[in-house]
Amino acid sequence: MTHVVPAEGRLLAIDLGDKRIGLALSDPTQTLAQPLGTLTRRVGKRFPLKQLRTQLEAHRPVGVVLGLPLESDGTEGPRALEARAIGTLIEAKAALPVCFHDERMTTARALRAIKELGGSTRGRKGDVDQLAATTLLQTFLDGR
């Protein structure tokens, strides 16, 4: 199901979380990633596709980069399977190519960046989620 996303045009990245889903957006040349926001996910509920559609309609990305939460040994566990199912849903409902990118350590990198800048994460979990999505997208763009 993984497709190659177009090499030109904005890409939207999704960093899945249990409560919040971080979003990031690239520039049209796919050089820089920037935070876009977060979606709220109610525990035990489906992926918030309606909230995502609002962002897709507003920013018109040409593809989606979805974080793949691999196990520490690089294998796919239950969370990766859930991410793949969400990717299939997004592809079907939004008619956009979805590719997966290893998201291990994106949240840790985001937390470290905030602390290095002298900031606090207290009360800023949404900012951390956005920054994790931005890190995910930037590493994808840099690796192309």
Order of alpha helices (4+ residues) and beta strands (2+ residues): beta-beta-beta-alpha-beta-alpha-beta-alpha-alpha
